[in-house]
Amino acid sequence: MAVTENAPAPKRERWTAQWLELYDEVVTTGLCTGCAGCVIACPHDVIGYDHSSGGYRPFHLEEELGPDDCIHGQKGCTSCTRACPRFRTWETEADTFLFGRERLPAELSGIGKDIVLARAADPALAAAGQDGGLVSAILLWAMEHGYIDAALVSYLEGDGTSWKARPGVARTPEDVLAAAGSRYTYSANNLAYDDAVEGGADKICLVGMGCMTSAPPVMKNRKIGKVGRRFALNIGLLCSKTFDDAIFEELFEAKYGLKKQDMVKMNIKGVFQIWMRNGDYHEVPLKECHAWTREGCTRCPDFAAEHADISTGGIGAFNDWTLTVIRTDVGREIMDGMIRDGVIETRPGDDDPGAIDLMQKLSRKSRKRWPETAVAAPGAVPPLPPKVAPAAGA
């Protein structure tokens, strides 16, 4: 009887892509979302970040080979492309790393285990946060139980009246509460990574939109080393877009007389909601805001933060509950622990079918942004089912 030996596993192709390819394929093509993964992964500190209005993207600091090439890359450094969650086959790589398979086209909002509605059980924490304070509750519980020792979040510059979001590190309960609430302009929270590590953090949580939260699994899959391994938890925020900081002066103040220093809270629920310091409440139609959409959002296919451990968003009928997608084993472990400890309240996601439908609808819309000139997977969506005509006499 013949004996057939198992064929050897195919060798993994050597990764050679560097800043030259990243600049050509991502930075200058509109695929770059400004997540800053490449910035924090660069071991030579030669990638900067443009924080200015209209910027929000990386650039090369050394002048030796010009803006589109890197002497370290020419010598074999590939860290920036290994970290980029928009470089080549990023989505299928992250899917396979996290879930053991690629998403199906019908899984418009990514692969998940459970969908629930959740909120902090502590009324004060629920009120301090956005849509029930769930993210703050997760961070506090995860810190207390040793899952993380720091979180990359966003704060508001100065006394908060500028509404300019900036990356920062939350290490204490006070830090977590100070970071609560939503900003609809962009903060590349990954940029706080070095600060967290310098402060001694080794188990880091990233809180960010899908453009950011795809970076850790991509880094780990592409074996980038310590930078990837330090990410212990990944909390994603459902997001269809963010706005350029210029929206405050050029729309809210110029047209409506609403000065950002007088704003105390904002939200988006079909309209841009703004609460003022004097108690006034205003609504701005979203169609008026589209002109200030941040460029990095215009080709982003990920509404539902599909590569986070837990994805959260304040969409649907209940303003004080967060639609929550539990995606990974660690995400489920943390949510189960919080429920057991009475830290959060949950109810079935089916209690708000409209929220789930909206997540699917917005995920479909976002995926259609992905250009046909790039790798196909993120843009793969099934056709909509045909509309059924009403029966005669109905």
Secondary structure by P-SEA (a helix, b strand, c coil): ccccccccccccccccccaaaaaaccccccccccccccccccccccbbbbccccccccccccccccccccccccccccccccccccccaaaaaaaaaccccccccccccccccbbbbbbbccaaaaaaccccaaaaaaaaaaaaaccccccccccccccccccbbbbbbbccaaaaaaaccccccccccccaaaaaaaacccbbbbbccccccaaaaaaaaaccccccccccbbbbcccccccccccccccccccccccccccccccccccbbbbcccbbbbbbbccccccccccccccccccccccccbbbbcccccccccccccccaaaaaaaaaaaaacccccccccccaaaaaaaaaaaaaaaaaccccccccccccccccccccccccc
